[in-house]
């Protein structure tokens, strides 16, 4: 009987409990749903993991609002692309090669020289270039990446399969700018213009930079767009910065954390915060391994969306249709040559929907247009639901000053300064280079037509070079006083761009030189063929192949390097050879070249009429920028003036030591030995030229 009151209480509680307490009721209309994607540099790749989860659940927001990295990912997703396509295309950008150590771009007209400082002409004279990104290739890649969405939007981001907004900051007023139209690629480029790393973007008279400066998590902006409910893809980083870490790139990433840190607006009932743990991830680490790690972190965090109540599920995100592209509509104040560039690069579309891969490939080729720093398409919708391009461009600087330097233990210090001046209205440029070193001084002036896809790839040139060279006289390891030589060269001919970083030239020349071997000042008339590449990759070697012939002498030379990197191991093959007869002293063959050398011998020690060397360099990082490295080499040398390797002697050697990769070039400290029982120390800083 004592249990009876307890039973009554339990029954009363059960009767009083509402029948719908098991799950909250959801209205059919939950209001406007916004997806908010904040910035975070490389951490922002976590958004791709969240987007993949949204697609799997069939959750399609009414608007996407993104800042910086959030805008980069969000614009592609809002354009209708699958996450797998976005991941493939963004990785193909090669951000790990475009962002990282400071690397000053050297124009093809300066050959294989590497600049460490670049000044560009501006409204206030020459300005030191500090961006760590090559702007023209980056802008062309971005334009190609967003070409599909750009054509669909046609100037209005509400026309995208999912409406989109990009958040940027006005550098002059520090005001937030919500970009809702215009060129989609340009808007994303502005939203992600991280200060110092990227240049700002000028849109409608305003200089815009990374939106993270003013609103890194654009919750308030989404509310102003009418959103009543939010899904926020948050980035959580609980790691502490190690003050002992003095890597400049890591410090820059930490400073960006401070710049982009703002108080978060409060969430409202029904809002969902997805917290991706990206602790310890560097904002500027765009390596493929890091990207994969961050995407996986975002997908793990987004698993919470499976249990989120009241989400509109089961929808299919629309893909969108690329409209026909009819013609170009250029404003009257635009350089008329821009129209020629677009017509010759993109082609005549004839009212048809463009073949997208081909169209994107042609947009990427705009990186070769030296005249313009950026070209933005600005599509506009016209009658018949087709699109025209009201393209806008920013001209490149017409004036550049570049400088480079290197040091070698035996050859001493060497610096060079180059000036490039484009002649207004003449599609031509003047290049001047002054190189000063302990053993060689050189002055070179060249006039050539500017390279551009809108012109013939053939370019006439005329130039003159004055060289003073002190040739080292080394016999059996003993060094005698240097031999003074001088060389005057004037040439004219035609040059052709073969690829972005390679050229070929055929010239006729007149040469006069002065050296102790010949009495007086001998002269020669001849022709020269030269192929040159300043690229260094597994696709194309870096270096030059040259042949010159006169009635007094002939000379063929090759110096090529080809690099391959796999899992941190760097392999570089080197081929150096000179063949010739009756050569002037300063044009002699040196085993290993005049500046590469052969292991164990002093530089320029082995001199003759014929020399060839093949070498393999190996380097592997051991800690940060520190590398273990070395090389093995085999070669042959003939000292006789006549005949090609008729009585050549063979050599074999190896060299090994440490190397350090720096922003100003490599540092190498190695010791070399050879089969002649010789050994010597090799110390060099910078890329020799």
N, C-alpha and C positions, 0 to 999 in steps of 0.2 A: 504493500500500500504506500510505502514511502516513495516508490518510483513514479507514482501517478502524477504528482505535481511536476516532476522533471519532464515527463512525456508531454504534458500540456504546454509547458514552456517551449519545448522544441517545436511542437506543432504550430504554436503561435508565431514563432520566428519564421518558419517555413512559409506560413500563409502571408506573413507581412512582407516577405522578400518579393520584389517585382520579377515577373517572368523573364524580362529582357536584360537581367543583370549580367548574363554570361558574356555579352559583347555590346559595346556602344552602338547605337543606331547611327547610320550614315545617311545624310541627305543625298538625293540624286544630284543636286548641284552644290558642289563644295566651293564655288567661286573660282577666281582666276588663279591658276597654279603657276608659279614661277620657279625656274631652276637657277640657282645662284652659284656661280663658279668663281671663286676668288683667285688672285694671283699668288705666285710662289716660285717662279722660275722653273727649274727642273722638277720641283716638288709637285707642280701642277699637273704632271702626267698622271697623278693619282685620279684625276677627273675621268680619265678614260676607263678605269676600272669601275667607277660609279656609273658612267654612261652605259657600259656593257650590261650592268645589272638592271638599269632602267629598261633597256631594250628587251631583256629576257622576261621582265614582268609586264611588259606592255604599258609602261607608264610614259605618257607623252605630255610634257608641260605645255602651257599656253604661251610662254615666252622664256627665252634663255637670256640671262644677264651675266656677262663675263668681264673680268678685269685681267689684263695681262695674259698669263698662261691660261686663265679661264676663258678669255676671249679667243685665244688661239684654238683651243679644243672645242669650245662651244660653237663657234662659227661654222666649223666643219660639220659638227653633228647636226646643227640646225639646218645645214644645207642638204641633208638627206643621206649623207654617207654613212655606211656601216662603220662600227668601231674598228673592225679589222682593217678596213680601208684607211681609216684615219691613222691608225698606228703604223701601217706600212708607209704611208705618204710622209708622215712627220719624221719618221726615222730616216727616210731617204733624203731629208734636208741636210743631213750631216751636221747638225748643230754642234757636235763635239769637235768638228774641224773648223767651224766658223767662229766659235766662242771658246775662249781659253786664254792662253798666253797672248800677250800683245804681239802682233805680227804686222809690220808695216808692209802694205802691198807695193810691189815694184812693177811698174808698167813694162810691157813686153819690149818696148823700144830700148830699155836699159839692159836687156839681155839677162844673163844669169846672176847679175849682181843682186845682193840682198840688202835692202835698206833697213835701218834700225830706227830712223826718224824720218817723218814726212811732214812737210809744211804745204798747205794748200792756200791758194789765193782766195780771199774773201772780201767783204765790203770794207774791212779795216786792214787790208794788206795780207801778208802771209800769216796763217794761223797753224799752230802745231796740231797735227791730227792725233787724237787720243783714243778714238774708237778702236776696240779690239775686234771689230767685225768688218769684213769687206762688204761695203754697202751695196755696190752695184749687183754683185752676184746674189746677195741675200734678197734684195728687193725683187729681182727677177724670179727667184725661186718662190717667194711668197705670192707674187702675182700669179704664177702658174698653179700653185697649190690651191688657191681659192678661186680659180677661174670658173669652175662649175657653179659655185654658189653666187659668184659675182654676176654671171650672166642671168641666173634665175632671179636674183633680187632686182637687177636692172636699176640700181640706185635707191631702192626702198627695201629695207631689211624686213619689213612686214610681209613681203612677198615670198620670203623663204618658206620652205615646208614647215618650219617652226620659227615664228618671229624671234628676232635676235637684237640685242643691244650690246655695244662695246663701251666700256668706261675708260676714259683717258683724262689726263690732267693738263690744264693750260699752264705752261711754264711761267708765263708773265704774271698771271693773276692767282695762280694756284687754285683755280676753280675746277670743279668737276665738270667734265663734258661728256654727255651721253650721246654717242654716235648712233643714229637710227637710219642713216642713208648715206649715199655717196658710193665710193669705191670700197667694196667689202675688204679687199686685201689691204688697202691703205689704212682703213679703220683698225683692222687687227694689228697691223704693223705699228700704228700709233699707240694703241692700248698696251702693247708689249715693249715699248721703247724704254728699256731699263736705263736709267741715267748712267752715263760714262760708258757703259757697255755698248749701247746703241745710240745712234743719232736720233734727235727728235724729228717729228714729221709735221710739215706745215699743211694744214687743212683750213680753208676759208680764212686765210690771214692769221691763223693762230698756230703757234708752235706747241705741238702736243707731245706729251711723253707718257710714260707708264702710269696707268690709272691707279696703281697701288699707292702712289704718293698721296692721293686724296681719299680714296675709297677702295681699299683692297678687298673687302668683303661687301659687295654692293647690295646689302639688304635694303637700305633706305631707298636706293634707286629703284629696286624692284617694287617696293611699296608705292612709290610715286607713279609707277606704270600701271597701278590698279591691282596688283597682286594681293589676294586675301590669304594666300597660303604659300609657303615656301618649302623647297627642298634645297638645303645648303650643303654643298660638298666642301666641308671644312678640312683644313690641313693642320694637324696637331704635331708640334715639335717640342718635346720636353727635354731635349739634349742641351747641355751647356757648352758654350764655346771655350775651347782650350786656348788659353792665352799664350801657351808655349808654341802654338802653331803659327808660324810666321809666313806661311805661303800667301802671297798677295791675292791669289784668286779666292782662297778661303776667307781671308779678311774682307775682301770685297763682298762676298756672299753674306757674311755676318753683318756688315754695314747695311746691306739691303734689307735684312731682317728688321733693323732699327727704323729704316726709312718707311717701310710698309706697315709698321705696327701702329694700329689705331684701336680705340675702344670699340667693342662690337655693339651694334644696336641689339636691343633685347628681342628675343623671339616671342611670338604670340602663340596661344593655344592652337594646335593643329600644325604648326611648323615642324619640320623634321631636319635635324642636324646630323649629317653623316660625318663621322670623325675619322679621317684617314691618318694613321700614325706614320709620319715621315721623319721621325726623329733621326738626327745625324746625317740627313741628306743635304748636300751642298746645293744651294740655289743655282749655281752655275756649272754643275756637273751634268753634262748632257751625253755622257757615254751610254752606249746601248745597254750595258749591264745595269746601270743605274736606272735607266728608263723602265726596263722590265721589272726591276724591284719595286719601283714606285707604283706602277700600274697594278701589280699584284696586291700591294698594300691597299690601294683604293678599292679593289674588288672585294677584298676581305671585309673592309669596313662597310661596304654597301650591302653586305648580307643582312644587315638589320632592316633593310627596306622590305624584306619578305614578310615581316610581321607588323609593318607599319599600318595602322588602321586608316580607313577612309581614303586610300589612294585610288584614283581612277585607273583601273587595270584593264588589260586585255586589248589595248589599242595597238594599231600598227602605225609607226611613225612614217609619214608620207615621204617619198623619195624625191619628188619634184621632177620637172621636165625642163631640159635646157632649150630655150627658145631659139628660133632662127636668128642669125646675125647678118645684117644687111650691109652696112657701110660704116665709114668713119665720119664723125661730125666734129670737126676741130674748131675751137674758138679762134677768132681772128688774131688774138694776141700771142698765139703759140707759134714757135719756130716752125716755118713751113717744112723744114726738113724732117720734123717729127712725123708728118703725114707720109713722107717717103719711107721712113723707117718702118712704120706700121704696115704699109702696103707691101713692101718688099719682104718683111719678116713674117707677117701673119697671112698675107695672101688675100685674094678676092673671094668672098664667101658666097656671093650670088644669091642671097636670101635663104641659104640652107643652114640647118643646124650644124655647127662645126663638129668635125671629128675631134672629140675631146682630147684623147692622148696626143694627137698631132698638134692640136692647138696649144696644149700645155708645153709640148716640146719647143714650139716656136717662141712661146713666151720666155722660156728659160734661155733661149739664144739671145734675148735682149741684153743679157749680161755682157755681151761682146760690143755693145754700142758705147764707145768711149765718150761720146759727146754728152750723154745724159746720165745723171746719177741714178735717176729713177724714172720709170714710165708707169703711170697708173691709168687703167683703161676707162674708168668711169662710164659703165654701160648705162644707157637710157632707153626706156620703153617708148616705142613709137607705134604708129598705126599698124594694124595687122598683127599685133602681139609679137612683133619682132623687136630686135635690139640694135641700137647704134652705139658706137664708142665715141664719147666726148673726151678723148684722151688728154691727159695732162702730164707734163714732164718737168723735172728739175734738172737744169743743166749742170754738167760737171765743171769743176774748176778748170779754167784755162791756163793756170799757172801752178806748177809744182816744183818744190825744192826738196831733194832727198839726200840722205847722207848715210854712209855705212863705214864700218871700221873692223879691223881684225888685227891680231898680234900673233907672230910666230917666233919661237925661240931663236931660230937661225936667220929668218928673213926680216925680223924686226917688225915694227908697227907699220900699218898701212891704212889709209883713210881715203874715202872718195866722196865727192859732192857732185850731184847731178841736178840739172835744171831742165824742165820741160815747159815750153811755151807754145800753146796752140795759137795760131794766127787767125784772128777773127775773120769770118767770111771767106776764108781760103781753103778750109779743110786741110790744113797743113800744120806741122809742128816742127819746132827747132829743139834739138836735144843737145845739151852740152854736158860733158863729164870731165872732171879733173880728179885724177887719182895720184896720190902722193905716198911714196914708200921709201924705205931705206935703200932698196936696190933698183926700184923702177918708178918713174914718173911718167904720167901720160895725160895728154889733153886731146879730147875728141869732140868734134862738132859735126852734127848731122842734120840735114833738112830732108824731111820726108812727108808724104801725104799721110794724114791721120787715118788710122785703121777705123773702119766702120762697115757694118753690114749693108748700109744704104749705098755704098760705093763698090767699085770693083775691088776684089781682095788684092789686086796688084797695086803696088805703090812705088812710084819712082823715088829715088833718093840720091843725094849727093853729100859727100862728107870728106873730112880731112882729119888726120890723126898725127900727132907728134909724140914720139916715145923716146925717152932716154932710159937706158938699161945698163946696169952694172952687172956683168956676167961673172959669177964666181968661178975662179980657176982652182980646182981641187984635183990633186993627183995623189993617189995612194993614201988618201986621208989627210994629206997635208995641204993647207990652204995658202995660196999665193995672192998677191994683190989683185983686186977685181979688174976686169977688162971693161973699159968705157966704150959704149956704143950709142949711136943715135939713129933714129929712123923717122923719115917723113913719108907720109902716105896720103894720096888724094885719090878718091874713087867716085864713080857714078854708076848707076845701074838701076835695077828693079828688084823689088822685094815683094814677097807674097806671104800673107798670113795663112798658115796651114791649119792650125787649131787656135784655141784661145791663148795658149802659152807657147806656141811654136811658130817659127817663121823660116822661110827660105829666101835666099838672096843670090842674085847673079850680078856681078859688077866687073867693070874694067878699071884698072888702077895704074897709077904711076908711083913708083917707089924710089926713094934715094936714101942711102944709108952711109954711115961713117963708122969704121972700125979698123983696128990695126991689121987685120988679115989682108985687106985690100988697100992698095994705094989710092989716094984721092977719095972721091965720093962716088961710088958706083951708082948707076941708075938702072931701072928695069921697068918695062911696060908689060902688063899681063892681065889675066882674068882670074876671078875668084868665084867659086861656088861655095856657099855656106848654108848649112841647115842647123838650126839652133832651137833648143827647147829649154824653158825655165821651169817646167813641171817636174816634180820628183815623186813618182808614184809607181804602183805595180802595173799601171796601164801604159805609162809613157816614161822613157828615160829622160834624165836631165843632163844637158851638156851640149856639145856641138860637134859637127862633122864638117871638115873644111878641105877644099882642094884649091891650090893656086899654082898657076904655071906661067913662066916667063921664058925668054930665050936664054937667060942666065942660069935659072934654077927652076926646080919644081918641088912642091911640098904637099903632102897629104897628111892630115892630122885628124884624130878622133879622140874625144874624151867624153865618156858617157857614164852615168850612174843610174842605176835602177833600184828602187827600194821596195821592200815587201815587209809588212808587219803582221805577225800572227801570234795572238795570245801574249802580247808583250814583247816577243822576240823580234828584233829588227834585223833584217838581212839587207845588205846593199852590195850589189855587184858593181865593180869599177873596171872600165876598159880604157886604157890610155895608150896611144900609139902615134908615132910620127915617122913617116917615110919621106925621103927626099934625096936630092943630089945637088952638090955645089951650093949648099945653103949658106946664107949670111950667118954670122956668128950668133946674133940674137934670135935667129930662126932655127937654131940647132935643135936636135932631138935630145931630150934628157930622160933617162930611165925613170918612170914614175911622173914625168911632167916637171915643169919648172917649179911647181908649188905643192905637189902631192908627195913626191919622193918615194923611195923604195926602202923597206925596213932595213935598219942597220947602217945605211949609208947617209951621209949628209945630203941635204937638198942640193940639187944641181951638181952632185959629184960625178955622176956617170953621164958624160956628154958624147954625142956622136952624130952620125948622119941618119941612123935608123934606130928606133927604140920602141919597144912594146911591152906593156904590162897588163896582166889580168889579176884582179884581186877580189877577195870576198871579205866584207866587213860584217861583224856581228856585234850586236849590243843588246843587253838585257837589263831592265831596271832592277835595282836591288833595294833602294829606299828613296822615295820621293823622286827628285830629279837626278839622283845619282845612278850611274850605269856602270856595269862591267862591260868592257868592250875590247875588241881586238880585230886583227886582220891577218890573212895569209895571202901571199902574193908570189907570182912567178913572172919572170920577164926575160927579155933578150935585148942585147945592145950590140950594134956594129959601129965601129969608129971610122971605117973606110968611107971615103966620099962617094965612090961609085959602087953600083950594084945594090940590090935589095936583099939584105940578110944573107950575103954569100959566105961570110965568115963571122957570124954573130956569136956571142958568148951568152950562155944562159945563167940565170940567177934565181934563187929561191930564198924567201925570208918570211918572217912573221913578227907581229907587233901586238902588244897587249897592255892593258892598264885600265884607268878609270876615265869616265866622262861625266859631265854635268850639263843638263839641258837648261838653258836660261832664256829669258825673253830677248836678249841681245845676241843670241847665237850659242853654239855649243862650245864647251871647254873640254879639251882632250889632253890627258897626261899619260903617255904610253912609252914603253921601252921596246925597241926593235932589235932583232938579230937576223943574220943571214948565213948562207952556206959558205961565205968567204971568211967567217970568223970575226966579222965586224959587228959592233953594237953601238947604238946611239939613242939618246933620249929625244922624244917627240913631245913638244908642248905647243899648243895652239888654242887661241880663243877667237871665236867668231868664224863666219864663213869667208874663206879666202876668195879673192877675185883677181 
